[in-house]
Amino acid sequence: MKPARHRLLMVLSHPVQYVAPLLRRMAAHRGLEIVVAYASLRGAERALDPGFGREVAWDVPVLDGYPWCRIHPGMQGATASGNFATWRPLGELIATGGFDAIYVGGYNFREAWRAFFLAYRYGLPLLFSSDAHSLHSWRAQTRVRRAVKKCLLRQFYRHPDKLLAGSTGTIEFFISLGVPRDRIHLAGNVVDNDWWLDRALRADRESIRAAWGIPAHGPVVLFCAKLQPWKRPGDALEAFAKSCAENSFLVFAGDGPLLAELKRRAVELGVDGRVRWLGFVNQTQLPAVYVASDVLVLPSSFEPFGLVVNEAMVCGCSAIVSDRVGAKFDLVRDGETGFVIPCGDVPALAARMRQLCENPALMRKMGTAAQVRMNSWRPEQNVEAFADAVAEVAAEQRARR
């Protein structure tokens, strides 16, 4: 007999390049039948991304290979969240869809809260995920704000029937907020490893470096993220200048409001000749960027996980991350696949940069170890976690009835 397929409605804010491959895998899973409802099509359609400070549309397919619909279809030039008329279509979808459970991807868009209410109204199990591992965020900067956030999260996490954790750090965070362990599944924040590795194998490291004006054998440190304050790109620049590693280069792949300030500071530090500015790099071009680099730096003050670490490690880069980056729990093994430094500690970051840039053998060894680590942090585990969570809540629902 074929195993039962459980119907899952997934209410998401917009298409995301990282999530689309997972949705395709879920649609093909023997135990799942998914329908994705988007509040807007930002990402599939060109729209302003405030973080990059420019219009962005991903150059990989984000709507192919799984069933989806747009909440309140037909709106043009605006997101669905801007119109109260979205209530009826979402309600009809939930009322008539025959779903076994509803998954809501986040709580920072209006349709998420409507989905929470409708799940309760129709007695459907609710699934929710998070990659948070602490109360720190770019909003919760003070002790009072973090205390308020903790109280609110304690109340909020009482309601989902199952919680999917982005890292082992997230599991501990959930437990600290009073969530029973048996309600938590480790999904893992993952990327499509096979896609990244395939693209990386086709990239020509020397020709990419030549286009950047970088020698074939010079150590390359990469910062790949939006140039926003909480990503702390300035720490990467200051540490690079302080490291004094000969013949090394720093590459910035990303755009954002700090770009002009960073370029000015590079001139002041006297390292502008060894810094390259790539600007926004779309998805299909990123594997080549990692292949041409040696080590990724991510010194963020707020980073729930940091999927850029997954991408870089699949492509053979080690990673230096701050202790606020969630990938430190499962991917960045200190001294093996990379290093973890205290957030804001520029001298520590500079020392680790220098250690790797002056020791090519160690850099290669850690890059290889990073690739090996990614063999066991794959999208399959994420999909299976979703399938198991839905099967469990469906069984619990049948038992209650």
C-alpha positions, 0 to 999 in steps of 0.5 A: 500500500502507498503511504498516506499523503497529507495535505499541507497549506503553506502560507508564505510572504513571497517566493524566496530563491532558497525555499523554492528547491525545498518546495519542489522536493516537498511536492514530490515527497511520497507523504506530502501534498502541498499547496503554497499560498503567497501574499505577494510575488516579490522576488519572482517579479522585479520589486524594490528590496530595501536591504539591497537598496535596488530592484531585485528579481531572482534569476533562478526559477522560484515558482516552478515545480510545485502548486501555488496560488497568490492570495487575492489574485489579480492585484497588480503593482502591489502586494496582497497584504495591502488590501483587506479583501485578501481575507475572503480568498484565504478563508475560502482556500482553508475552508474548502481545501481539505488540508491536514495542517497549515504551515505559516512561514513567519509572523511579519506579514499580515496574511500570517496572522489571518492564517493563524486565526483561520487555523484556529477557527477551522480546528486545523493543526498549525506548524511554524518555523524559526531560525532564531537562537537568541533574543538579540535582533536589530530591533531588540537592542536594549535589555528592556526590549529583549525582556518584552520580546521574551514574554511575547515569544513565550506566549506565541510559541504556546500555540503552534502544534509543531515547531520546525527549528533551523539549527540545534541552537534554535531547539535550545532557544525554543526549550528556554521559552518553555516549548516541550521538546516533543513539539520540536523538529530539527529541520535545519536551514539548508540550501540546494547543495547539489545545485551549488556544487554543480555550478561550482564545479563548472566555474573557472577560478583563475578566469574569474580572478583575472576579471577581478584583477586578482592574482591566481594564488593570492588569498581572497577573503569574501564578504557576501551580504547586504551592506547593512549595519547589522551585517557589520561589513565595516568590521570585515574592512577594518580587520582586513586592513589590520591583518596586514596579510601580504598579497591578500584581497578582500571582495565585497559581493553585495549592495546597500546603504553603507557602500559609499561609506565603506569605499571612503573608509577603504581609501583612508585605510590605504587598502582600496587597491586590494578591495574589490566591489562586485555590487549585487550578485544574482543567484546564478553568478554566486557559485563562481564568486565562492569558487574564486574566494578562499574564506567567507567572513560574516561578522553580523551582530544579528544573523538567525542562521546565515545561509551564505555560510551554507553556500560558501562551504558547499563551494569549498570556502571555510568561514569566519563568523561572529558568535551571533551567527546561527550557523555556528551551532551546526556548520562552523566547527571552530578550528575545523571548518572555520572560526567563531569570533566574538561579535565586534572583536575586530582584532580577533577577526584580523588575527583569524584572517591573517592566520588563514591568509598566511597559511595556504595549506590550512586554508585548503584543509579547512575548505575541504572540511567545510565541503565534507561537513555539508554532506550531512546538512542537506535539503532532504533532512528539511523535507523529511522534518516537514513530512514527519511533523505533518504526519504527527499532527494528522495522527494526533488530530485523528486520535482527538476526533 
